[in-house]
Amino acid sequence: MKKAPDKCVFKRENGTYYFRRAVPKELVGRIGKREWKVSLKTTEYGRAHAEGVAIFERTERQIAQLRGTARSADPVEAGLPASDEQVEAIAAAVFSRSATMTIGRFEGHVVAGRVQGNAAAETLQKLEAEWASLQASTPLGAIHTEFLALLPKIEQRANRDIDPMSALGVKLRRAHWQMMKSSLRNRIAQLKGDADELAALNSSRRPRPDLKLLVELFRKHRTADWAPSTHQKFDAVSAVLLDILGPNLKLSAIDREVGRDLHEVLHDLPPNYKKRRQLAGLSAREAAAVGREKGLPKLGRKTLEDYLNHISSVFEFAVHEDLIKGNPVKGLKATATKTDADRVPFTQSDLVKLFSAPIFTGCVDDEKSWREPARTQVRRGRYWVPLVALHTGMRLNEVCCLRKGDIKFEGSVRYIEVSDSGGRRLKTENARRVIPMHPQLLKLGFWDWVQSTPGGDDADLFPELQMDAKGSRTNVFSKWFGRLRKSVGITDAGKTFHSFRHLFTDLLREASVSMENSERIMGWTNNHVQRGYGRGPSLNSLSADMNKIDLSMASIDHLIPLQKRQLSE
């Protein structure tokens, strides 16, 4: 049974991924090794998986070629390049790799532009060898891919009598005629000592791929398993990339200077520049210039890092496919000064304001009238999500996606399991973890509330939270939380829902929780450490550390149900 690509990607102890696949036994002698083993040079699973799939596909092609099982669709049915321009481009590309080829090979074999006799087989054999030496993504793109797949079939038919007037015959005659012309040019150039002229002739015949094509190829071959939200981010980044450098920029022109220029423009680019009135109608480069001149806000460091990571992935793909010589942005970092939005925890004053709002103390309802005070507490998503984040440091997406079965207990420890089961997506592979409940969260009645909710383990804890068009609750909740924050007077743009996570990180440090356990609780540690979660001392150790965290600064005793307050007294 053929092995799936994701079964060939493994992780080293240092966190770096590598590709490993056994060579079929019958091909070991021909390939010269027992396995393919390649470092993927990344600790990020998403990038490793994409790279692994690409390597897997290359090994599949090699296996198929050696076994003689490469695609054998009829050339006429599948379609060789039909136009003269495409045929000439292919031939020019082949012969650009062999500038010393002479016309002698073809002398006596060409009559009225057609190759006769054994020369057809010999020439096609040469053609196949040349093409096999090229990698799967030469600048000829799709033309090359189809043509390469057809070569085995062409060779099989080359030794037969081919009707020169058939579709295949016409196309072969075109290709061979172009070979002869290329060889003549080559011979003339050699005699004149004008190799530069030959190179210019060859390059003028070859289609020159541009940045737009590169982005399209990357999207086609590297994004299939991405989450919708990641697709959305990439669409935004690629639009900016094409806006800054231009969709028609030839890949041959991309070098380090282009990378530095791109890096500089990104650092001056105002966020949401297309939506700003004062920047309406401006290109990204123009918006960056105006932003620099007028001192407008710039992209935050985290956003810059995301942009550069996506862009670097595109260029690494191009390097891997031999479309460019080097990644022009490799090593270029997001050097913007940390903005307030990068890392600002809530203060005690902020927490008092937040948890004194009607949505927590009592409101008419938790939908349209959440600002209007009332005596009834409405304990649903808008009530619990901020409180859970305060007591666990969980990310917004992690809390919004909780299901009833994620709230568990083992022995005397009640805990929350952060999982990607059921199609849920986590920010990183390391985000899978368990978090013991803080005693104060239990006093607030979260455990009891979960047990009282309808449905089984697969039921969403907060089904009433609205989703956006892509099925995410996070974006909608984040916007609502922004309105809540402003309604209680917290106007600092650097304070967002993520400020709960920054605060919890500080509280772990203040409680002298070990780095190892802090990383486990926050979801920063490697997976091999996390596999012991939920069993024995590990969970008890985490629970003991959670009990050390002092959250009295939040002043939320007024939210504890009366009966639990009486029990604690």
C-alpha positions, 0 to 999 in steps of 0.5 A, a space after each residue: 500500500 502506498 504511503 501517504 505524504 503525512 506519514 513521511 514527515 517526522 519530528 526530531 527531538 530538537 523540534 525540527 521536522 524531516 522527510 523520510 521515505 523508504 525506497 521500494 526494494 526493487 529500485 534500491 539498486 537503481 536509485 543507489 540508496 535505501 531511503 530518502 531522508 531530507 531535513 525540512 529545516 523548520 519547526 512549524 508543522 504547516 510548513 513542514 507538511 507542505 514541504 513534505 508533500 512536495 518531496 513526496 510528489 517528486 519521489 512518486 514521479 521518480 518511482 513511476 518513471 523507473 517502474 515505467 508507470 509514468 502517465 501514458 495518456 495519448 499525446 494527441 488526446 492530452 495535447 502537446 503544445 499547439 502553438 508555434 510560440 509554445 513549441 519554440 519556447 520548449 525547444 529553446 529552453 531545452 537547448 539553452 542547457 546545451 550551448 555547444 550542440 552542433 548542427 552535425 547531429 541533424 545533417 542528412 536527417 531533415 527534409 522539408 522540416 521533418 525528421 526521418 528514420 532513426 533520427 526521430 528516436 535518437 532526437 527524442 531520446 536526447 530531448 527526453 534526457 534534457 527534459 528529465 534533467 530539468 526540475 518540475 517547475 522550470 519557468 515554462 510552468 504548465 507547458 513543461 509539466 504536460 510535455 514532460 509527462 508525455 515524453 515516455 509515450 512520445 519515445 515509444 511512438 518515435 520508432 514507429 511510422 508517424 504520419 507527418 500530417 497527423 496532429 502528433 506528426 505536425 507537432 513533432 516536426 515543429 519541435 524538430 525544426 526548432 531544434 535545427 534552428 537552435 543548433 544553427 544559431 548555436 553553430 553560427 554563434 560559436 564560429 563568431 565567438 558570440 556566445 552572448 548573442 546566443 544566450 540573448 536569442 535563447 532567452 528571448 524565446 523562453 517565456 519569462 515568468 512573473 510574480 503573479 504567476 509565482 503567487 498563483 503557483 504557490 497558491 495551487 501547490 502549497 495552500 491546499 490544507 490551509 484553514 480558511 482563516 490562513 487563506 484569508 491572511 495569505 490573500 491579503 499578504 499576496 495582494 500587498 506583495 503584488 501591489 508593492 512589487 508589481 504583478 509583472 515583475 519578472 522573477 529573473 529580476 528578483 534579487 536582494 535589493 528587491 527584498 530590501 526595498 519590499 522590507 522597507 515599504 512594509 515597515 512604512 505601510 499604514 495598517 488598512 491603508 486601502 480603507 483610510 480616506 486620506 490614502 484612498 486610491 493610493 498604491 501600497 508604495 504611495 501609501 507608505 510614502 505618505 504614511 512616512 511623511 505624515 507620521 501615520 501609524 505603522 503595521 505592528 510588529 506581529 503583523 509585519 512578522 506575519 507578512 514577512 513569513 508568508 512572503 518568505 514562504 512564497 520565495 522559498 517555494 520559488 527557490 525550491 522550484 529553481 525559479 529564482 536563485 535565492 530568497 530575497 527576504 531571507 534573514 530580514 526581520 520585522 524591526 518595527 518598534 514594539 507598539 502598544 498593541 504588541 504586549 499590553 496586559 490589563 491593569 487592576 483598574 481595567 479589570 475592575 471596570 470590565 467586570 463591573 459592566 452590566 454583562 457581568 453584574 446583570 443586564 436586560 439580555 446578553 445580545 442587543 441590551 447587554 449595556 442596560 443594567 438589570 438584576 438578572 445575570 445572563 451566564 452564557 458565552 459573553 459572560 464566561 469567555 472573558 472570565 475563562 481567559 482571565 483564569 487560564 490565559 487561553 487564546 480567544 479562539 481556544 475559548 470560543 471553540 470549547 465543547 462540553 467534553 473538553 471540561 474534564 476531571 481526573 482524581 480531584 483535579 478539574 481541568 480544561 483540555 485544549 484540543 484540535 479534535 472534531 476539525 477544530 484548528 489551533 494556532 500552533 501544534 503545541 497549543 494542544 494541552 490541559 489547563 487545571 482550573 483555578 480555584 476562583 473559576 470553580 467558585 464562580 460556578 463554571 464547572 457547575 454551569 458546564 454540567 448543566 448545559 444541554 447536549 453531549 460531549 460534542 456540544 459547543 459550550 457557547 453555541 449562541 456566539 455568532 459566526 462570521 462567513 467563514 465559520 469563525 466565532 473569534 472575529 465576531 466576538 473580538 469586535 464585540 469585546 472591543 465595544 465592551 472595552 470602550 463602553 467601560 472607558 478602556 480606550 487604549 488601543 493596545 489593550 485587546 482580548 489578548 491582554 488577558 493572556 499577557 496578564 496571565 503570563 505575568 501572573 505565572 512569573 510573579 507566582 514563581 511557577 517554573 518555566 517548564 510548567 508555565 510553557 505547558 499551561 500557555 501551550 508553548 512547549 513541545 508536544 513530546 512533553 505534553 503527551 504525559 498530560 492528564 496522568 499522575 503527577 504532571 496534572 497534579 503539579 500543574 494544578 498546584 502551580 495554578 493554585 499559586 496564582 493570585 487573581 485577587 486584583 480582579 476584584 470579582 468576588 461580587 460575581 461568585 454565586 451567593 451559595 458558594 460565597 456562603 460555603 467559602 465563609 
